[in-house]
Amino acid sequence: MLTLLLGLGIATASPYTGNALMTRIERSFSSIPFGTHFPLRHLKVTDPACRQWGDCEYIDANNVVHAADEENRLAVKAIEVKDIGDGPIGALGIGRLRRQADVVRQVNAFLRGPKLHCDSVADADGITCEALIGVGWVDLHFGRDRRLTGLHVDAYHFT
């Protein structure tokens, strides 16, 4: 499936394209590179009842959740705003911004080329904004009040 998705890259005028852009994005979440094999012993498991490495999620000191793919390689990084509150979010240059318009403007500037595409109307879960980056993607989630609730970056489509 990964081979089929390779042609989905986004052409931009940015100096950050393809793999370089994805590296810049994912490293803004945490310094642990995508593809790193689990277990990541310096991270804390989010569910103490979890016993199998590949089925567990792990959180770092900055409240970034790390999850593995079926081959126990780091493939997803996520942040839930409720875990951070009004504190700064290093990922995607968001900082203390929380309003949708401000966050989207900031993230688009951070991406330097690809643009977030947002739902035009909130559904029961709120609004999702996303950008395809090569074979991976970035998602931002906003509540019905258009305030940031979470964000994540996926290395590639593996579901």
PyMOL commands that set and color helices and strands:
alter all, ss='L'
color gray80, all
select helices_A, chain A and resi 2-8+18-29+53-55+81-83+91-93+100-111
alter helices_A, ss='H'
color red, helices_A
select strands_A, chain A and resi 44-45+57-59+65-68+74-80+117-118+127-133+136-142+148-154
alter strands_A, ss='S'
color yellow, strands_A
deselect
rebuild
show_as cartoon
